[in-house]
Amino acid sequence: MFSKILVALDLSAEAQRVFEKGLSLARHYQGALSLLHVLSAEEDSSPMPIPLDLGELYPATGNELTMELWQEQWQNFERQGLDLLRSRVDQATEAGVSADFQQILGSPGKTICEQAKSFGADLIVVGHRGRWGLSEILLGSVSNYVFHHSPCCVLVVPTTEP
């Protein structure tokens, strides 16, 4: 039923539940996993976006120094994502599930849907942080976007306990 499962992960601790659900389904249906981390300033653990005038944010430093600091933070963010993905692929392989990964810069919801289409996914597994109502409207919801724009079935895993 689900032979190709795309699992969208971020760097939060709660993403483990999303991965475990995707892995469980892949084992049950003897499917393959494609793990995806979208590099985005929207992610809570990403470095803050660079303001146009860096002196506003860091008045005591020059723009070059501030840019270097931001680049280091961004490279660390990228490295953390790749380390997470490699670790999850190793876990899947140990469980007997075929898995690969991608880390792509982009808008999370749109990128997840595009990758699901290009992978030919039967299912997308994505987390939901529990934003509802006004906070979801103001802050947006990746899972809501994916649910409404996906080319395939979507499983939304609540990542926060009620």
VENSULHU-V830713 format. One record per residue. RES is the residue in one small letter. PHI is phi in whole degrees, 0 to 359 (NA if undefined). Layout:
res | phi
RES | PHI
RES | PHI
This chain:
res | phi
m | NA
f | 244
s | 270
k | 230
i | 241
l | 265
v | 247
a | 269
l | 238
d | 241
l | 267
s | 284
a | 296
e | 293
a | 296
q | 301
r | 296
v | 296
f | 299
e | 300
k | 294
g | 298
l | 296
s | 300
l | 294
a | 297
r | 294
h | 298
y | 265
q | 54
g | 258
a | 251
l | 255
s | 237
l | 266
l | 227
h | 240
v | 262
l | 286
s | 210
a | 293
e | 287
e | 287
d | 303
s | 271
s | 283
p | 297
m | 299
p | 303
i | 284
p | 288
l | 298
d | 250
l | 297
g | 296
e | 296
l | 277
y | 233
p | 295
a | 277
t | 241
g | 281
n | 298
e | 296
l | 296
t | 294
m | 297
e | 299
l | 299
w | 297
q | 298
e | 297
q | 297
w | 294
q | 297
n | 295
f | 300
e | 298
r | 298
q | 299
g | 298
l | 295
d | 298
l | 299
l | 297
r | 298
s | 298
r | 292
v | 297
d | 299
q | 298
a | 295
t | 299
e | 298
a | 274
g | 84
v | 250
s | 290
a | 211
d | 224
f | 212
q | 217
q | 233
i | 230
l | 280
g | 167
s | 279
p | 306
g | 301
k | 296
t | 295
i | 300
c | 295
e | 297
q | 291
a | 299
k | 294
s | 290
f | 282
g | 74
a | 295
d | 270
l | 208
i | 249
v | 249
v | 222
g | 270
h | 227
r | 276
g | 92
r | 282
w | 224
g | 63
l | 297
s | 296
e | 292
i | 294
l | 286
l | 266
g | 83
s | 215
v | 298
s | 297
n | 295
y | 300
v | 299
f | 304
h | 271
h | 238
s | 291
p | 275
c | 210
c | 296
v | 229
l | 248
v | 261
v | 260
p | 293
t | 258
t | 243
e | 287
p | 293
